[in-house]
Amino acid sequence: MQATTQYQPIYQFNRGHVVESIHYGAIAVMNAAGELVAWYGDPSVVTYMRSSSKPLQALPFIEAGGHQAYHLTLKEIAVMCASHSGTDEHVETVRSILAKSGAREDDLMCGVHPLSHKPTVEAMQARGETVSQIRNNCSGKHAGMLAYARLLDPAGPAAPAYLDLEHPVQKHILQTVCEMFNLEPEQVELGVDGCSAPNFAVPLCNAALALARLCDPANLPARRAEACQTLTTAMMAHPNMVGGPESFDTHLMQAFPNWVVCKTGAEGFQVLGIMPGALGPNSPAFGVAFKISDGDLKSHTRPVEDPHGRVRPAVALEILRQLGLEDAAASARLAEYGPDFPVKNLRKILVGTAQPSFTLVRPS
C-alpha cells in the first residue's frame, strides 16, 4: 500500500457535531485524449483494478470477432463484463456462452463462493441445489475467456491453461489492456484475482484513460473502436447482467440509461465511463477511476443490515454530481445510495450524518 498521503479524506461519518470516522481515497478523471481533467488525492496512485477490469478483459475477444463467430447476444456479452449475483438468469446466460463455444461448465476455474442474493439462495435450498462455479460472480468473464481459447485453437483444450500468463488468451488480454492504459506491459504489475484470473495494478489515471477510450474510441483503430462500442452498448442495454437485483452498477446504469457504464471492483475500487453527450450537447467522454484506501470496509453500512450502504456508491454519485451529471429522477431512484445519509441508532433515532468530504481539483 502506498503512503497514506496519496489518499485524502473522502467520506466522513459524524456523530452529533463530531467527525467520528473518515474514509480516505483518491480519484482520477481523464478524457479520451489522455488529459487529466479532474482529480482528488494522488491520481497516479497504483492499485489493482480487480473486477473493474472485466470490460477491458473482454475487449480482445470481441475485437477478434468472437461474439460473431459464436453468435453471442448483447446480453451474453454483458455478462462477460459482470460481477453478477448468481441468479438463475445469470446462470442461464453463462451456460449459453459455454454451449455456443463448445466449452463445458467443468472447464471453469473461477472457484465457488457463497451467494448474497437471498431469493436465489432460498430457491436453491428449496430445490436442494448446492452452489457451484457457474454461480460465481466471475463466471461470465471466465466463460468469455474459455470461448476465446476455443476461438484461437478450436481443436485444442480450452482448460485448464486459459488462466496461465503464457496462454495466448492472457497474452492477448495483457497486450490489449496495456494499449488501452497507454502503458507498456512491464509497467503493469500483475497479480492473481479472487477468481484466479490475472489482474492489473496500474495508476488510477491510466485506468480512467482506458474507460474514457472505451466510451469514446473514435481515435482507436476501427476494429477496436467497434469492439469498444459493442461492449458499452451491451452493458448499457443489459445492466441487470452486469450486476443484478442488488447491484449499484446495475442501478446506476438503469438510472442514467445510455449515458454511463459502471463497474465495481473488490477492495474499494470503482470505474465509471461517461458517454459523449452525457454532460450536455457535444460534451466529451470521461473515464473515472477511484479507490477507497481501506477497501470500503463492511462495518460502515447504512443501516447495518443494508448491503447498499457502502461508501463507494456514495462517492461515485458525488463525483458524477461534481462533474455535472445530475437528474432529479435519477437522484430519487438512487437515493438509497446517498451521497448523504442520516445515521440512526438501533432505536431509529437520528444521531448523526454521513457525507462526502471531497472537492474535485481542476486544472487552473
PEWO-V553779 format. One record per residue. RES is the residue in three letters. SS is DSSP state (A for helix, B for strand, O for the rest). NEAR is the number of other C-alpha atoms within 12 Angstrom. D_CENTER is the distance of its C-alpha to the mean C-alpha in whole Angstrom. Layout:
RES;SS;NEAR;D_CENTER  RES;SS;NEAR;D_CENTER
//
This chain:
MET;O;16;21  GLN;O;16;22  ALA;O;14;25  THR;A;18;24  THR;A;17;26  GLN;A;27;22  TYR;O;33;21  GLN;B;31;22  PRO;B;30;23  ILE;B;38;20  TYR;B;41;20  GLN;B;31;24  PHE;B;33;25  ASN;B;25;29  ARG;B;22;32  GLY;O;16;35  HIS;O;11;35  VAL;B;14;34  VAL;B;19;30  GLU;B;18;30  SER;B;21;26  ILE;B;28;24  HIS;B;37;20  TYR;B;35;20  GLY;B;46;17  ALA;B;47;17  ILE;B;52;15  ALA;B;47;15  VAL;B;48;16  MET;B;43;17  ASN;B;35;18  ALA;O;37;18  ALA;O;29;22  GLY;O;27;21  GLU;O;25;22  LEU;B;32;21  VAL;B;29;21  ALA;B;32;20  TRP;B;37;19  TYR;B;38;20  GLY;O;32;21  ASP;O;33;21  PRO;O;36;18  SER;O;29;19  VAL;O;35;18  VAL;B;32;17  THR;B;43;14  TYR;B;39;12  MET;O;48;8  ARG;A;39;8  SER;A;44;5  SER;A;45;3  SER;A;48;7  LYS;A;50;7  PRO;A;52;8  LEU;A;48;10  GLN;A;46;11  ALA;A;48;12  LEU;A;47;14  PRO;A;41;17  PHE;A;45;18  ILE;A;43;18  GLU;A;29;20  ALA;O;26;22  GLY;O;24;23  GLY;A;32;22  HIS;A;33;21  GLN;A;22;24  ALA;A;22;26  TYR;O;27;25  HIS;O;20;25  LEU;O;32;21  THR;O;28;20  LEU;A;29;17  LYS;A;33;17  GLU;A;47;17  ILE;A;50;15  ALA;A;46;12  VAL;A;51;12  MET;A;52;12  CYS;O;51;8  ALA;O;53;8  SER;O;46;8  HIS;O;44;11  SER;O;37;14  GLY;O;44;16  THR;O;35;18  ASP;A;27;21  GLU;A;26;20  HIS;A;40;17  VAL;A;33;19  GLU;A;22;21  THR;A;36;19  VAL;A;46;18  ARG;A;35;22  SER;A;31;22  ILE;A;41;21  LEU;A;36;22  ALA;A;23;26  LYS;A;27;25  SER;A;34;25  GLY;O;29;27  ALA;O;33;25  ARG;O;27;26  GLU;A;32;24  ASP;A;21;26  ASP;A;31;24  LEU;O;36;21  MET;O;33;20  CYS;O;34;17  GLY;O;24;19  VAL;O;21;20  HIS;O;20;19  PRO;O;20;20  LEU;O;29;18  SER;O;24;18  HIS;O;23;18  LYS;A;17;22  PRO;A;18;23  THR;A;27;22  VAL;A;22;24  GLU;A;18;27  ALA;A;18;27  MET;A;21;27  GLN;A;14;29  ALA;A;11;32  ARG;A;11;31  GLY;O;10;32  GLU;O;14;29  THR;O;19;27  VAL;O;26;23  SER;O;22;23  GLN;A;29;20  ILE;A;41;19  ARG;A;44;18  ASN;O;36;15  ASN;O;44;12  CYS;O;47;11  SER;A;51;15  GLY;A;49;13  LYS;A;49;12  HIS;A;52;15  ALA;A;53;17  GLY;A;52;16  MET;A;51;17  LEU;A;48;21  ALA;A;50;21  TYR;A;47;21  ALA;A;38;23  ARG;A;34;26  LEU;A;31;25  LEU;A;26;26  ASP;O;19;29  PRO;O;18;30  ALA;O;12;33  GLY;O;18;31  PRO;O;21;29  ALA;O;35;26  ALA;O;28;25  PRO;O;24;25  ALA;A;24;25  TYR;A;38;22  LEU;A;36;20  ASP;O;26;23  LEU;O;21;22  GLU;O;14;25  HIS;O;26;24  PRO;A;25;24  VAL;A;37;21  GLN;A;33;19  LYS;A;24;22  HIS;A;31;20  ILE;A;39;17  LEU;A;38;18  GLN;A;26;20  THR;A;33;18  VAL;A;40;15  CYS;A;33;18  GLU;A;27;19  MET;A;42;16  PHE;A;36;16  ASN;O;29;20  LEU;O;25;20  GLU;O;17;23  PRO;A;22;22  GLU;A;14;24  GLN;A;20;22  VAL;O;27;19  GLU;B;21;19  LEU;B;26;18  GLY;B;21;17  VAL;B;20;17  ASP;O;26;14  GLY;O;25;14  CYS;O;30;15  SER;O;27;17  ALA;O;37;15  PRO;B;36;16  ASN;B;34;13  PHE;B;38;13  ALA;B;36;14  VAL;B;38;15  PRO;B;37;16  LEU;A;44;14  CYS;A;44;16  ASN;A;46;15  ALA;A;55;11  ALA;A;51;12  LEU;A;44;15  ALA;A;50;13  LEU;A;50;10  ALA;A;47;14  ARG;A;47;15  LEU;A;52;13  CYS;A;49;14  ASP;O;42;18  PRO;O;34;19  ALA;O;22;22  ASN;O;20;23  LEU;O;25;22  PRO;O;16;24  ALA;A;13;25  ARG;A;20;23  ARG;A;31;20  ALA;A;24;20  GLU;A;26;21  ALA;A;37;18  CYS;A;41;15  GLN;A;34;17  THR;A;38;17  LEU;A;47;13  THR;A;47;12  THR;A;32;15  ALA;A;35;14  MET;A;44;11  MET;A;40;13  ALA;A;29;16  HIS;O;36;14  PRO;A;43;12  ASN;A;35;13  MET;A;46;12  VAL;A;53;8  GLY;O;41;9  GLY;O;34;13  PRO;O;29;16  GLU;O;31;14  SER;O;34;11  PHE;A;42;10  ASP;A;45;7  THR;A;35;10  HIS;A;35;13  LEU;A;46;12  MET;A;37;12  GLN;A;31;15  ALA;A;28;16  PHE;O;34;16  PRO;O;27;17  ASN;O;26;16  TRP;O;35;16  VAL;B;44;12  VAL;B;52;9  CYS;B;57;6  LYS;B;51;2  THR;B;43;3  GLY;B;40;5  ALA;O;33;9  GLU;O;27;12  GLY;O;36;11  PHE;B;43;8  GLN;B;48;6  VAL;B;52;6  LEU;B;51;8  GLY;B;52;10  ILE;B;47;13  MET;O;39;16  PRO;O;30;19  GLY;O;19;22  ALA;O;27;19  LEU;O;23;21  GLY;O;16;24  PRO;O;10;27  ASN;O;10;26  SER;O;19;23  PRO;O;28;21  ALA;O;40;17  PHE;B;46;15  GLY;B;49;12  VAL;B;52;11  ALA;B;55;10  PHE;B;57;11  LYS;B;55;12  ILE;B;44;14  SER;O;37;17  ASP;O;29;18  GLY;O;28;14  ASP;O;32;15  LEU;O;23;18  LYS;O;22;18  SER;O;19;22  HIS;O;29;21  THR;O;27;20  ARG;O;33;22  PRO;O;26;24  VAL;O;18;24  GLU;O;13;23  ASP;O;16;21  PRO;O;25;17  HIS;O;30;16  GLY;O;34;17  ARG;O;38;15  VAL;A;47;15  ARG;A;49;12  PRO;A;45;12  ALA;A;40;15  VAL;A;47;14  ALA;A;48;12  LEU;A;43;15  GLU;A;31;17  ILE;A;41;16  LEU;A;37;16  ARG;A;22;19  GLN;A;23;20  LEU;A;31;19  GLY;O;18;21  LEU;O;30;19  GLU;O;24;21  ASP;O;21;22  ALA;A;13;24  ALA;A;14;24  ALA;A;24;20  SER;A;25;21  ALA;A;18;23  ARG;A;19;20  LEU;O;32;18  ALA;A;26;20  GLU;A;29;19  TYR;A;37;17  GLY;O;35;19  PRO;O;36;19  ASP;O;30;22  PHE;B;32;24  PRO;B;27;27  VAL;B;28;28  LYS;B;21;30  ASN;O;15;32  LEU;O;12;33  ARG;O;9;35  LYS;O;13;33  ILE;O;13;35  LEU;B;17;33  VAL;B;21;33  GLY;B;24;31  THR;B;29;28  ALA;B;38;24  GLN;B;34;23  PRO;B;34;21  SER;O;30;23  PHE;O;28;22  THR;O;24;23  LEU;O;32;21  VAL;B;21;24  ARG;O;17;25  PRO;O;12;27  SER;O;6;31
//
